[in-house]
C-alpha cells in the first residue's frame, strides 16, 4: 500500500495541527480532518481557527483547499482513506470504576465502531490520542468483531509529543516520532507505511519503532517524568522560601549537571494542561490494576505536590492580604495554563480563582487569548462551584491588563505571557489600592523594580525584601 489519503477523526488540539503539518510536508497526500461538530469544522474553515497555536494559521492557509480539508462528511472520508488517525478526546472518568483515574475510552470505542461500520477496504488505523496500555487491543477486537469479510486492519500506536505553544515547531522539528505495531509481517509493513509518511521531513534515525504496548506506555511515561520534574522543583521552592535560598539559583546549579539538565526546572504555581495530570492518573490506575500499590503511590505524590503548590500559593495571597479577601478586588493576569495557548484545561488559574471566590473576593480577569465564555465556563461548571450565579456576580472579564488592575488590592499573575513583562507597573501602581500587592506565580517580573515602585511582592521559591526598605535604600544612594 502507498498512502495517498489520510483521514483524521477528531479536529482538536492534536488532530488539527498534526494533520495540517502532514499536509504541508506531504503535498501528494490528501488529508481530511473530520469531526461531528459542525461548528468546530466551520471554525477550521474560517479565518479564525478554533485553537490558538503560533504558526498554525500560516500552515492551514497554505494547505487548506489544496490537500488539506476539514469536513463533517465522516463516511466518505473513512471509506476513501488508506490510513485513519484516531485523535479523539480521552478524558479522565468522572463516574464508575476507575473514577478520577482511568481514561474514559468511549470516544475511542465510538471511533472504532464507526470505522468498522463504514470501511469496505483495508485500513491502517493509528492511535493518536493518549490512551492506556492495551487500548490498541480493544480497538482491534472491535474492528474484527464488526467488520465484514475481506476487510483487514492493522492497528498502530503513534502518540503525539507536542507542547502547546510550540506544537508546530515540535511537529516540523520533531526530536522523535514513536510508532508501535504488531510483530507480524503485516504489522511491520504497516509501520513502514507510516514511517514513509513521516520520512517526507523527519530523518529516519529520529523514528523509533517499538511494539504497540511499549509505544502506548512511553507516552504516559514521558508526561509523568516531565510532571515529576516540575513537582520536584516546586517542592524545593517551598524549602527555599523557608530557608532564604533562591529556587532559580538552585535550579541553575543542578541544571548544569549533564545528568539532570536545565529543562522543566522552572518553579511555578503548578503544572496544568490536558496531558500531565490526566496521564499520571491513568498511569496510577494502571499500576493499581496491576497490583502495584507502591508504584501507584509514588506517582500519586507527583499529583499531590502539584495540588499542594497551587493551594500553598493561594494561601500566601490570602494571608498577605490581612487574612481576608472578602469584597476585595483582585486582578488575575493570565488564565490559560501556559503562555502561547488559549487552552485552560487544568490551568492553575482555575484553582486560584475558585479559592479566592470562595473566600469572597471580587475577581477582575485578563488573558490575551482565552475567550470570555471559556473563563466563565471554567469558573461556573459544577466541578468548580455550587453557586454559579454568585461567581458571575463576582467575576469581571477585561480586554486589557490596565483595565483589570484599576482599583485592585492585589495582582495575581498566573500565566507567563510575555506582554506581562512589558507592562508599565508604575502606571499600574498608581491606580491600585494601597498597600499594593503583587503575587508573581511565574517568576517572570523584575521584583526589585516592583519593590522600588512600592509594591509588596511575593513570588515562588524566594524571599523578597519589603517595599519600604527598598525605597529607603534607593533614596540613600541618591546624591
Order of alpha helices (4+ residues) and beta strands (2+ residues): beta-alpha-beta-alpha-alpha-beta-alpha-beta-alpha-beta-alpha-beta-alpha-beta-alpha-beta-alpha-alpha-alpha-alpha-beta-alpha-beta-alpha-alpha-beta-alpha-beta-alpha-beta-alpha-beta-alpha
